[in-house]
Amino acid sequence: MAKITLDNLGHCYGGRPANRDDYQLKPMSHVWEDGAAYALLGPSGCGKSTLLNIISGLLIPSEGRVLFGEQDVTRAPTAKRNIAQVFQFPVVYDTMTVYDNLAFPLRNRRAAARYVDIRVKAVAEMIGLADRLDERAQGLTADAKQKISLGRGMVREDVSAILFDEPLTVIDPHMKWELRTQLKALHREFGHTMIYVTHDQTEALTFADKVVVMSDGEVVQVGAPAELFERPAHTFVGYFIGSPGMNVLDAEVEGSMAHVMGCALPLARRYGRLSGRVQIGVRPEFASVAETGPGLPVSVTRVEDVGRHRVVRATIGGVEVNAIAQEGQSVPENAEWLRFAPEAVNVYADGWLVEGEAA
Ligand SMILES: Nc1ncnc2c1ncn2[C@@H]1O[C@H](COP(=O)(O)OP(=O)(O)OP(=O)(O)O)[C@@H](O)[C@H]1O
């Protein structure tokens, strides 16, 4: 296992970028901790595969370095990187048994038969295939085959990292939850450094210790799921994570007050002079509707019952805003005002979170 250092790493497929917008992966420096589980999360085309391919050795970056531990692997081929990979579609040897498939990476490295047996059985137990070890892979479902791929990715203890590229794509929706949970358990048990690419926030948030959120070739935040929820570092993180996403409204901010469409809203922090486009961001979980002010005058368009809570959909000045009413919380018939918990109001300048000072 190893920590992974991305040192001024950037990539431009066309070569010779004239400005930052020309990069498909904008230059960045990050250190990813040894033994942690990371998810690379972002919409299609944001650069997840580009970054994963640079880490796996399929692509040499146009700038910067990748280090596994202290070793510079920027130009090392995949085979020399000591990594395991699990892809979108199962890669299994149909004519081999489940046992032999799982044993393959270890036998390939000439591990002792007794050690192979211990590891194969431990992994098979974790992926729920312990009683099917003698079956040929050929007759198995896509789910079971992908479990073998996941197991094979985990079977070696000495890899620097395990890379997963949307590994649950072919899995039946009801099985996804089970496999995600198993992956998490495998990580707890074996402690590998893991990097898991997905565009699905539920997968990322349930699997990872740290989620690396990407947008438009840029890492916009690396944080624990709770941090992404409570303090989105960028408005994109606020929109992309959460259901519905964060409410974002243009504002003027002065000291510890925000002014939105002529209404004053108190903030829990104090801000200096801000430049660029200033916005406030508030999660619907920290918004509520009321019949009277203070707050923002809104038109409620509908109330959706989504099981554990209700989502109140409203608009203000043509902008959609949402509030979540938790179980037991009432939604007044004639609600016309939207209120925010001041401590949950984040302030952004040109999309980026402004920290502010305690008021
Ligand atoms: N070989 C290539 N040559 C030129 N541009 C490329 C190449 N591969 C990817 N790109 C571009 O780089 C950007 C990032 O693509 P990338 O595949 O890394 O995104 P992604 O987040 O993995 O998307 P997806 O989830 O759809 O796979 C996109 O604009 C894409 O069109």
The ligand as an SDF file (V2000), in Angstrom:
LIG
                    3D

 31 33  0  0  0  0  0  0  0  0999 V2000
   -8.0890   10.7500  -26.0470 N   0  0  0  0  0  0  0  0  0  0  0  0
   -8.6680   11.9380  -25.9050 C   0  0  0  0  0  0  0  0  0  0  0  0
   -8.3600   12.9510  -26.7270 N   0  0  0  0  0  0  0  0  0  0  0  0
   -8.9150   14.1870  -26.6030 C   0  0  0  0  0  0  0  0  0  0  0  0
   -9.8010   14.4970  -25.6300 N   0  0  0  0  0  0  0  0  0  0  0  0
  -10.1470   13.5280  -24.7660 C   0  0  0  0  0  0  0  0  0  0  0  0
   -9.6130   12.2010  -24.8590 C   0  0  0  0  0  0  0  0  0  0  0  0
  -10.1340   11.4620  -23.8530 N   0  0  0  0  0  0  0  0  0  0  0  0
  -10.9710   12.2840  -23.1720 C   0  0  0  0  0  0  0  0  0  0  0  0
  -10.9700   13.5130  -23.7300 N   0  0  0  0  0  0  0  0  0  0  0  0
  -11.7410   14.6910  -23.2430 C   0  0  0  0  0  0  0  0  0  0  0  0
  -11.2890   14.9650  -21.9260 O   0  0  0  0  0  0  0  0  0  0  0  0
  -12.3650   15.3820  -21.0920 C   0  0  0  0  0  0  0  0  0  0  0  0
  -12.4320   14.4880  -19.8570 C   0  0  0  0  0  0  0  0  0  0  0  0
  -12.7820   13.1700  -20.2780 O   0  0  0  0  0  0  0  0  0  0  0  0
  -12.8120   11.9360  -19.2810 P   0  0  0  0  0  0  0  0  0  0  0  0
  -13.0990   10.7110  -20.0850 O   0  0  0  0  0  0  0  0  0  0  0  0
  -11.5780   11.9370  -18.4520 O   0  0  0  0  0  0  0  0  0  0  0  0
  -14.0720   12.2960  -18.3670 O   0  0  0  0  0  0  0  0  0  0  0  0
  -14.9010   11.3560  -17.3910 P   0  0  0  0  0  0  0  0  0  0  0  0
  -15.2420   12.1970  -16.2160 O   0  0  0  0  0  0  0  0  0  0  0  0
  -14.1730   10.1020  -17.1300 O   0  0  0  0  0  0  0  0  0  0  0  0
  -16.2090   11.0630  -18.2290 O   0  0  0  0  0  0  0  0  0  0  0  0
  -17.0720    9.7090  -18.3000 P   0  0  0  0  0  0  0  0  0  0  0  0
  -17.7220    9.5580  -16.9530 O   0  0  0  0  0  0  0  0  0  0  0  0
  -18.0430   10.0000  -19.3960 O   0  0  0  0  0  0  0  0  0  0  0  0
  -16.1110    8.6120  -18.6330 O   0  0  0  0  0  0  0  0  0  0  0  0
  -13.6220   15.3190  -21.9660 C   0  0  0  0  0  0  0  0  0  0  0  0
  -13.8700   16.6200  -22.4390 O   0  0  0  0  0  0  0  0  0  0  0  0
  -13.2290   14.3960  -23.0940 C   0  0  0  0  0  0  0  0  0  0  0  0
  -13.9190   14.7320  -24.2800 O   0  0  0  0  0  0  0  0  0  0  0  0
  1  2  1  0
  2  3  1  0
  2  7  2  0
  3  4  2  0
  4  5  1  0
  5  6  2  0
  6  7  1  0
  6 10  1  0
  7  8  1  0
  8  9  2  0
  9 10  1  0
 10 11  1  0
 11 12  1  0
 11 30  1  0
 12 13  1  0
 13 14  1  0
 13 28  1  0
 14 15  1  0
 15 16  1  0
 16 17  2  0
 16 18  1  0
 16 19  1  0
 19 20  1  0
 20 21  2  0
 20 22  1  0
 20 23  1  0
 23 24  1  0
 24 25  2  0
 24 26  1  0
 24 27  1  0
 28 29  1  0
 28 30  1  0
 30 31  1  0
M  END
$$$$
